[in-house]
Amino acid sequence: MLLELNIDEKDPVKYNAYGTLELDKQKEVQEEDYGEEKEDPKVSKETSSEVEQNSSASVSSSSIAEQEVLEDSEVAEEVAAEEEVAGEIVEVKEESVVKGEVTTPSKVTYNIVFVTSEAAPYSKTGGLGDVCGSLPISLAARGHRVMVVSPRYIHGTAADKVYAGAFDANCRIKVNCFGGEQEVAFFHEYRAGVDWVFVDHLSYHRPGNPYGDSLGAFGDNQFRFTLLCHAACEAPLVLPLGGYNYGQKCLFLVNDWHAGLVPILLASKYRPFGVYKDARSVLVIHNLSHQGVEPAVTFDNLGVPPHWYGALEWVFPEWARAHELDKGEAVNILKGAIVTSDRILTVSQGYSWEVTTVEGGYGLHELLTSRKFVLNGIINGIDVTEWNPSTDVHIPAHYSIDDISGKAECKIALQKELGLPIKPECPLIGFIGRLDYQKGIDIIQTAMPELLQDDVQFVMLGSGDSKYENWMRATEVAYKDKFRGWVGFNVPISHRITAGCDILLMPSRFEPCGLNQLYAMRYGTVPVVHCTGGLRDTVETYNPFSIGPDGTGTGTGWAFAPLTKDCMLASLRNALKTYREYKPSWAGLMKRGMERDSTWDSAAAKYEEIFGWTLTDPPYC
């Protein structure tokens, strides 16, 4: 039961933003501070034993000695009590095994709350779903207590069975936004050491993907993700997961604009009342081009105090306005997150620089430049269990860095499956991705006639802009022995293309991180990429004149710039020449790519470093 009380008269630690006391759920878990390392349990037991011995021996001693023993006893009791507190910061020495990886947990652990619009395998449209489906598991394996909060999307199809393991948490809360109280429910599943929490509301129950359907983006997305943010702020306070809640000492990882209201709510609705005063927020930008911009009149719907309008205020330049009477006034949720978060992350070091430039900042470059002292980039990892050529269930032959012979079998099987002439020595080039302007499909389109004059084969998998889909179909007809285009997306086929191709082409105009190049290198497929964002960070251009450990040069592929047809073709020709004429060098390229550490555990270690920096300073807002 919730009892209305005056928040100024009681301990604010035990209240949520609406001044209500949750009598049966708020515990001493909320009284612990970050950054402390607890005593080893063995030491604590020894201390308790020594105190008992000293206490019994001091019965006949002086009152001064008795006082000293009592003080020592109180210290021991405090240590024992702290060890029972939820979210305690402990020294963990055992090893954990997650998805085939052996990971050593960190010494300092945190209560981490991911807030995201998608998390694989429950929901996924791109890299965001991969990150929020894998990184929490790796962090949990390193000793942290991790919660992921995302919507419970119900589409009325067989895909809904993915939520079969999530049970109603029997917790309903009401949040104030969009002109009234909105009731949401929570579902919970504990899997792989992570608390997966799903916010349930009728607005999440509809066909399509998390953001739209065949007719375009949903018109109520601002409402849907505002609910998510309010619910995510309340979840650590009201959900007794595993018998106790996460409390206020949390690190919120907010992903893209969909979760961007969280740091704003922490600063405007919670901290002024003493709640979440020790919490921190880290904004993770996966794609800056999506910012959650809506008309200024919608600000009142967000449930943010009126005097915080400036944090979200956004004015379009004159050239971007609809007409002369349009003042260009809007609210920008991602902008609000940038100015209120404690730290900002992007999904690659290269992208962290690009977002501060005019070309890559999408109007936010000056703001991000002003906060560049807390702006960092961390490359995403990949699921090395799903993407493993030695165990992949989707490919016809398995291989590894020690025995790569199976890759040739995968190539022949792919040529046969696609109806291409079976030519083991013919270079096979692949592309996997969305068919849109960002991915550089227009560059591939203009270069294809010239490229196919050479003795090569090319296969493309993807969907998107209808004009590019039609072009793929027409090109397949014109070059039936050299080109295949698969319109749509198919997971098994994407694995077989990655394993069967010799070269993967990625001419993206911008790529915050990119995963396909990481998958390709793990499968011994050499990437040829545009030198941008995460592609620049992960693909090192081959240098035959540099002596590497194996004596065959250095590098894992080719990264070209600028993004033009001629530059792309020049890099492809270098790759083709190396493939045909310098087999040992090509084998070295494959081997170095397969040796690259792309595990999520490696990425998680870098996130922990950011967490430590985040807690060094007081809250930014």
C-alpha positions in Angstrom: 0.0 0.0 0.0 1.2 3.5 -0.8 0.8 6.1 2.0 0.7 9.9 1.0 3.2 11.8 3.2 5.0 15.1 3.2 8.4 14.4 1.7 10.1 17.1 3.6 9.2 15.5 6.9 10.7 12.1 6.2 13.8 10.6 4.8 13.7 11.3 1.1 15.7 8.2 0.4 12.5 6.1 0.9 10.3 8.1 -1.5 9.7 8.1 -5.2 9.1 11.2 -7.2 5.5 11.6 -6.2 6.2 11.8 -2.5 4.9 8.3 -1.7 6.3 5.8 0.7 6.6 2.2 -0.3 6.4 0.6 3.1 7.2 -3.0 2.2 9.9 -2.5 -0.5 12.4 0.2 0.5 15.3 -1.4 2.5 18.7 -0.6 3.7 19.9 -1.3 0.1 19.5 2.4 -0.6 22.0 3.4 2.2 25.1 2.2 0.5 27.6 4.4 -1.4 29.4 3.6 -4.7 33.1 3.2 -5.0 33.8 1.4 -1.8 35.5 -2.1 -1.7 34.1 -4.3 1.0 36.3 -6.4 3.3 36.9 -10.0 2.3 34.3 -12.2 4.0 37.0 -14.3 5.5 38.6 -11.3 7.1 35.2 -10.3 8.4 34.7 -13.7 10.0 38.2 -13.5 11.6 37.4 -10.0 12.8 34.1 -11.2 14.4 35.9 -14.2 16.0 38.7 -12.0 17.4 36.1 -9.5 18.8 34.2 -12.3 20.6 37.5 -13.6 22.1 38.5 -10.1 23.1 35.0 -9.5 24.5 35.1 -12.6 26.7 38.6 -11.9 27.9 37.8 -8.3 28.8 35.1 -9.1 31.4 37.6 -8.8 34.2 39.6 -6.0 32.5 39.2 -2.3 33.0 36.3 -0.2 31.7 38.6 1.4 29.1 39.4 -2.0 27.6 35.7 -2.9 27.7 34.9 0.2 25.7 37.5 -0.6 23.1 36.1 -4.1 22.7 32.6 -2.8 22.4 33.7 -0.3 19.7 35.4 -3.2 17.8 32.3 -5.3 18.1 30.2 -2.5 16.7 32.5 -2.2 13.7 32.3 -5.9 13.1 28.5 -5.9 13.2 28.4 -3.0 10.7 30.7 -4.9 8.3 28.5 -8.0 8.6 25.4 -5.9 8.0 26.9 -4.2 5.0 27.8 -7.6 3.4 24.1 -8.5 3.4 23.0 -5.2 1.7 21.8 -5.5 -1.9 24.2 -4.2 -4.6 27.2 -4.3 -2.3 30.6 -3.6 -3.7 32.6 -6.7 -3.3 35.8 -8.2 -4.3 35.1 -11.2 -6.6 37.8 -13.6 -7.4 36.1 -16.6 -9.1 35.7 -16.8 -12.9 32.4 -16.9 -14.8 31.6 -18.6 -18.0 29.1 -16.9 -20.4 28.5 -17.9 -24.0 31.8 -19.9 -24.1 33.9 -17.0 -22.7 35.8 -17.1 -19.5 35.5 -13.8 -17.8 37.0 -12.5 -14.6 34.6 -10.3 -12.7 35.7 -6.8 -11.7 36.5 -5.8 -8.1 34.0 -3.0 -7.9 30.4 -3.8 -8.9 27.5 -1.5 -9.6 23.7 -1.6 -10.0 23.3 -0.9 -13.7 20.0 -0.1 -15.4 19.9 -0.2 -19.2 17.0 1.7 -20.8 16.4 0.9 -24.4 13.7 0.6 -27.0 15.0 -2.8 -28.2 17.0 -5.7 -26.8 17.7 -8.9 -28.6 16.3 -11.5 -28.7 13.1 -9.9 -27.6 13.1 -7.0 -30.1 15.7 -6.0 -32.7 15.9 -3.8 -35.8 19.6 -3.2 -35.8 22.8 -2.8 -33.8 21.0 -1.2 -30.8 19.2 -4.5 -30.2 22.4 -6.4 -30.4 24.2 -4.1 -27.9 21.4 -4.2 -25.3 21.0 -7.9 -25.7 24.6 -8.8 -25.2 26.5 -6.2 -23.2 24.2 -6.6 -20.1 25.1 -10.3 -20.0 28.8 -9.6 -20.1 28.6 -7.0 -17.4 26.6 -9.4 -15.2 29.2 -12.0 -15.7 31.8 -9.5 -14.4 29.9 -9.3 -11.1 27.5 -6.4 -11.6 23.8 -6.4 -10.9 22.1 -5.5 -14.2 18.6 -4.7 -15.2 17.4 -4.0 -18.8 14.2 -2.0 -19.2 12.4 -2.1 -22.6 8.9 -2.2 -23.9 6.9 -5.4 -24.1 6.0 -5.4 -27.8 3.1 -7.7 -28.7 2.4 -8.1 -32.4 -0.2 -10.8 -32.4 2.1 -13.2 -34.2 4.1 -16.3 -33.4 7.0 -14.0 -32.6 5.3 -13.0 -29.3 6.5 -16.4 -27.8 9.8 -14.7 -27.2 8.2 -13.2 -24.0 7.0 -16.6 -22.8 9.6 -16.6 -20.0 8.6 -13.2 -18.7 6.0 -13.2 -16.0 3.8 -10.5 -14.6 5.7 -8.8 -11.7 2.3 -7.9 -10.1 3.4 -4.2 -10.0 1.3 -1.4 -11.5 2.4 2.2 -11.3 0.9 5.4 -12.6 3.1 8.0 -14.2 2.1 11.6 -14.9 2.5 12.6 -18.6 0.4 13.5 -21.6 -2.2 15.3 -19.5 -2.9 12.7 -16.9 -2.0 9.5 -15.1 -0.9 6.7 -17.3 -0.9 3.2 -15.8 1.8 0.7 -16.9 2.7 -2.8 -15.7 6.0 -4.6 -15.5 6.9 -8.1 -16.7 10.1 -9.7 -15.5 12.4 -12.5 -16.7 15.7 -13.5 -15.0 18.0 -14.9 -17.7 21.8 -15.2 -18.1 22.3 -13.3 -14.8 20.3 -10.3 -16.0 16.9 -8.9 -14.9 15.0 -8.3 -18.1 12.1 -5.9 -17.3 9.4 -5.2 -19.8 7.1 -2.2 -19.6 3.6 -3.2 -20.6 1.1 -0.8 -22.1 -1.5 -1.1 -24.8 0.5 1.3 -27.0 3.1 -1.4 -27.4 0.6 -3.9 -28.7 0.4 -3.6 -32.5 1.8 -5.0 -35.7 5.0 -3.7 -37.1 8.4 -3.1 -35.6 9.2 -1.1 -32.5 9.0 2.2 -34.4 6.6 1.8 -37.3 5.0 -0.3 -39.9 4.8 -0.4 -43.7 3.0 3.0 -43.6 5.9 4.7 -41.8 6.8 5.7 -38.3 4.0 5.5 -35.6 2.5 8.9 -34.8 2.5 8.3 -31.1 6.2 7.3 -30.7 6.8 10.3 -28.4 4.1 9.0 -26.1 5.3 5.4 -26.2 8.9 6.2 -25.3 7.9 8.9 -22.7 6.1 6.1 -20.9 9.2 3.9 -21.1 11.4 6.6 -19.6 9.1 7.3 -16.7 8.6 3.6 -16.0 12.4 3.0 -16.1 13.0 5.7 -13.5 10.5 4.0 -11.2 11.5 0.4 -11.8 14.6 0.4 -9.5 12.5 1.8 -6.7 9.4 -0.3 -6.9 10.4 -3.7 -8.3 11.6 -6.3 -5.7 13.6 -8.4 -8.1 15.1 -11.4 -6.4 13.6 -10.3 -3.1 14.9 -6.7 -3.0 15.0 -3.7 -5.3 17.9 -2.0 -7.0 17.4 1.2 -5.0 18.8 4.6 -5.8 22.5 3.9 -6.2 22.1 3.1 -9.9 24.0 3.7 -13.1 21.5 4.4 -15.9 22.7 3.6 -19.4 20.2 5.4 -21.7 20.4 4.4 -25.3 19.5 6.9 -28.1 16.6 9.4 -28.0 14.0 6.8 -27.0 15.5 6.7 -23.5 16.7 10.3 -23.5 14.2 11.6 -21.0 15.7 9.5 -18.2 18.6 11.9 -17.3 16.2 14.8 -17.7 13.8 13.3 -15.3 16.5 12.4 -12.8 17.7 16.0 -12.8 14.2 17.7 -12.8 11.9 15.4 -10.8 14.0 13.2 -8.5 17.1 14.9 -7.3 15.4 18.2 -6.2 13.5 15.9 -3.7 16.6 14.0 -2.6 15.9 10.9 -4.7 18.6 9.4 -6.9 21.0 12.0 -5.6 23.8 9.5 -5.9 22.6 8.0 -9.2 24.4 8.7 -12.5 23.4 8.5 -16.1 25.5 7.7 -19.2 24.0 8.5 -22.6 25.0 6.0 -25.4 24.5 7.4 -28.9 24.1 4.7 -31.5 22.9 6.9 -34.3 22.8 10.7 -34.0 20.6 11.2 -37.0 17.5 10.1 -34.9 16.9 12.7 -32.2 13.2 12.5 -31.2 12.3 16.0 -32.5 8.6 17.0 -32.1 6.7 20.3 -32.1 7.3 22.6 -29.2 3.7 22.3 -28.0 4.3 18.7 -27.1 6.7 19.7 -24.2 3.8 19.8 -21.8 3.1 16.1 -22.5 6.5 14.9 -21.3 5.9 15.2 -17.6 8.9 17.5 -17.2 8.7 20.6 -15.0 8.0 23.8 -17.1 11.2 25.6 -16.1 13.2 22.8 -17.7 11.9 23.7 -21.2 15.3 25.1 -22.1 17.0 21.8 -21.8 14.9 20.4 -24.6 14.3 23.6 -26.6 15.3 23.3 -30.3 15.0 25.8 -33.1 15.3 24.8 -36.7 17.4 27.0 -39.0 15.4 29.1 -41.5 16.2 26.9 -44.4 14.7 23.9 -42.6 11.4 25.5 -41.8 8.2 24.6 -43.6 7.1 28.2 -44.5 7.8 31.8 -43.7 5.4 31.8 -40.7 7.0 28.7 -39.2 9.2 29.7 -36.2 11.0 26.4 -36.2 10.3 25.8 -32.5 10.5 22.2 -31.4 11.6 20.0 -28.5 14.6 17.7 -29.1 14.8 14.8 -26.6 18.3 13.7 -27.6 19.5 17.3 -27.1 18.0 17.3 -23.6 19.8 14.0 -22.8 23.2 15.5 -24.0 22.9 18.5 -21.7 21.9 16.5 -18.6 23.8 13.2 -18.8 26.9 12.7 -16.6 28.8 11.2 -19.5 28.3 10.5 -23.2 29.4 7.5 -25.2 29.3 6.6 -28.8 29.7 3.1 -30.3 33.2 3.8 -31.7 36.1 6.2 -31.1 35.8 7.4 -34.7 32.2 8.2 -34.3 32.8 10.2 -31.1 34.9 12.5 -33.2 32.5 12.6 -36.2 29.5 13.8 -34.1 31.5 16.9 -33.2 31.8 17.9 -36.9 29.4 19.8 -39.0 29.0 16.8 -41.4 28.3 14.2 -38.7 26.7 16.3 -35.9 23.3 16.8 -37.4 23.0 20.2 -35.8 24.2 19.0 -32.4 28.0 19.2 -33.2 28.5 22.5 -31.2 26.7 21.1 -28.2 28.7 17.9 -28.3 31.9 19.8 -28.8 31.2 21.7 -25.6 31.0 18.4 -23.7 33.8 16.6 -25.4 35.7 16.3 -22.1 33.1 13.6 -21.1 32.6 12.2 -24.6 34.2 8.8 -25.4 33.7 5.9 -27.8 33.7 2.2 -27.3 33.6 -0.3 -30.1 30.7 -2.8 -29.8 31.5 -6.5 -29.4 29.8 -9.4 -31.2 28.2 -12.7 -30.0 31.2 -15.0 -30.5 29.0 -18.0 -29.9 26.5 -17.3 -32.6 29.2 -16.0 -34.9 31.7 -18.8 -34.7 32.8 -20.6 -38.0 33.8 -23.7 -36.0 30.3 -24.3 -34.6 27.9 -22.2 -36.8 24.8 -24.3 -37.5 23.9 -22.2 -40.6 27.0 -23.0 -42.7 27.7 -26.2 -44.5 31.3 -26.7 -43.3 33.1 -25.7 -40.2 36.6 -24.2 -40.0 38.9 -22.3 -37.7 42.0 -20.3 -37.7 44.1 -23.5 -37.4 42.3 -25.3 -40.3 40.6 -22.9 -42.8 39.9 -25.5 -45.4 36.2 -25.5 -44.6 35.9 -21.9 -46.0 36.4 -23.2 -49.5 33.6 -25.7 -49.1 31.3 -22.8 -47.8 32.1 -20.8 -50.9 31.3 -23.7 -53.3 28.1 -24.4 -51.4 27.1 -20.7 -51.6 27.7 -20.6 -55.3 25.6 -23.7 -55.8 22.8 -22.4 -53.6 22.6 -19.1 -55.5 22.8 -20.7 -58.9 26.2 -19.1 -59.8 28.8 -21.0 -61.8 30.9 -23.0 -59.4 34.4 -21.4 -59.7 36.4 -21.9 -56.5 39.2 -19.5 -57.7 36.9 -16.7 -58.8 36.8 -13.9 -56.1 33.3 -13.7 -54.5 32.4 -10.3 -53.2 29.4 -9.8 -50.8 27.3 -7.0 -49.4 24.8 -7.4 -46.4 22.8 -4.4 -45.2 19.9 -2.0 -45.7 19.4 -0.7 -49.2 19.5 3.0 -48.6 21.6 6.1 -49.0 23.5 5.8 -45.8 24.9 2.4 -46.8 26.3 3.8 -50.1 24.2 1.6 -52.4 24.3 4.4 -55.0 28.1 4.1 -55.2 27.8 0.3 -55.6 25.1 0.9 -58.3 27.3 3.2 -60.4 30.4 1.0 -60.0 28.8 -2.3 -60.8 29.0 -2.3 -64.6 32.7 -1.6 -64.5 33.4 -4.0 -61.6 31.6 -6.9 -63.3 33.8 -6.6 -66.4 36.4 -8.3 -64.3 36.3 -12.0 -63.5 34.4 -11.7 -60.2 31.1 -12.7 -58.7 28.9 -10.4 -56.5 26.1 -11.2 -54.1 23.9 -8.8 -52.2 21.5 -9.4 -49.3 19.2 -6.6 -48.0 16.0 -4.7 -48.3 15.0 -1.0 -48.2 14.5 1.6 -50.9 12.3 0.1 -53.6 14.4 1.7 -56.4 17.5 -0.2 -55.2 15.5 -3.5 -54.8 14.4 -3.1 -58.4 17.9 -2.4 -59.5 19.2 -5.6 -57.8 16.6 -7.6 -59.7 17.5 -6.0 -63.0 21.2 -6.4 -62.5 20.7 -10.1 -61.7 19.0 -10.5 -65.1 21.7 -8.6 -66.9 24.6 -10.5 -65.3 23.1 -13.9 -64.5 26.5 -15.6 -64.2 28.1 -12.9 -62.0 25.5 -11.2 -59.8 22.8 -12.4 -57.4 20.6 -10.1 -55.3 18.5 -11.4 -52.4 15.8 -8.9 -51.6 14.8 -9.2 -47.9 16.7 -10.4 -44.9 17.4 -13.9 -43.9 19.7 -14.8 -40.9 20.9 -18.2 -42.2 21.7 -16.7 -45.6 23.6 -13.9 -44.0 25.8 -16.4 -42.2 26.4 -18.4 -45.4 27.3 -15.2 -47.3 29.7 -14.1 -44.5 31.4 -17.5 -44.5 31.4 -18.1 -48.3 32.6 -14.8 -49.6 36.2 -13.8 -50.0 35.5 -10.0 -49.7 32.8 -8.0 -47.8 32.1 -4.6 -49.2 30.8 -1.8 -46.9 30.9 1.7 -48.6 28.7 3.3 -45.9 28.6 7.1 -45.8 28.6 7.0 -42.1 28.7 4.0 -39.8 28.6 4.6 -36.0 30.1 1.2 -35.3 29.2 -1.5 -37.9 29.0 -5.2 -37.1 29.2 -6.9 -40.4 32.9 -6.1 -40.8 33.5 -7.7 -37.4 31.5 -10.8 -38.4 33.4 -11.0 -41.7 36.8 -10.8 -40.1 35.9 -13.5 -37.6 35.0 -15.8 -40.6 38.2 -15.0 -42.5 36.4 -12.7 -45.0 38.4 -9.6 -45.8 36.5 -6.3 -45.5 36.8 -3.4 -47.9 35.2 -0.4 -46.2 34.8 3.3 -46.4 37.1 5.0 -43.8 34.4 6.3 -41.5 33.2 5.9 -37.9 33.5 2.4 -36.5 34.8 1.0 -39.9 37.9 3.2 -39.5 38.5 1.9 -36.0 38.1 -1.8 -36.8 39.6 -2.3 -40.2 43.3 -1.6 -40.6 44.4 -1.0 -44.2 46.7 -3.7 -45.5 50.4 -2.6 -45.8 52.5 -5.2 -47.6 55.7 -3.3 -46.8 55.3 -3.4 -43.0 56.7 -6.6 -41.4 54.1 -8.2 -39.1 54.6 -11.1 -36.7 53.9 -13.5 -39.5 56.1 -11.8 -42.0 53.3 -11.1 -44.5 52.6 -7.4 -43.8 50.1 -5.8 -41.5 46.4 -4.9 -41.7 43.1 -6.7 -41.8 41.5 -5.2 -45.0 41.2 -2.0 -46.9 39.7 1.3 -45.8 39.3 3.8 -48.5 38.5 7.6 -48.6 37.0 9.7 -50.0 33.7 7.9 -50.8 33.7 7.8 -54.6 33.3 5.2 -57.2 36.9 5.4 -58.4 38.3 5.2 -54.9 36.2 2.2 -54.0 37.1 0.4 -57.2 40.8 1.1 -56.6 40.6 -0.5 -53.2 38.7 -3.5 -54.6 41.3 -4.0 -57.4 44.1 -4.0 -54.8 42.2 -6.6 -52.8 41.5 -8.7 -56.0 45.2 -8.5 -57.0 46.3 -9.6 -53.6 43.8 -12.5 -53.6 44.9 -13.7 -57.0 48.7 -13.1 -57.0 49.8 -13.1 -53.3 48.2 -16.1 -51.6 50.5 -16.0 -48.5 49.6 -12.3 -48.0 45.9 -13.1 -48.4 46.2 -15.9 -45.9 47.8 -13.4 -43.5 45.0 -11.0 -43.9 42.5 -13.7 -43.1 44.4 -14.9 -40.1 44.8 -11.4 -38.6 41.1 -10.7 -39.0 40.2 -14.0 -37.3 42.6 -13.3 -34.4 40.9 -9.9 -33.6 39.4 -9.7 -30.1 35.8 -8.7 -30.8 34.2 -10.2 -27.6 31.7 -8.4 -25.5 33.8 -9.1 -22.4 36.5 -6.8 -23.9 34.0 -4.1 -24.5 32.5 -4.5 -21.0 35.9 -3.9 -19.5 36.1 -0.5 -21.2 32.5 0.3 -20.1 33.6 -0.4 -16.5 36.4 2.2 -16.9 33.8 4.7 -18.0 31.6 3.8 -15.0 34.6 4.6 -12.7 35.1 8.0 -14.3 31.3 8.8 -14.1 31.3 8.3 -10.4 34.4 10.4 -9.8 32.4 13.6 -10.1 29.1 14.7 -8.6 26.0 14.5 -10.8 26.2 16.9 -13.7 22.6 18.2 -13.2 
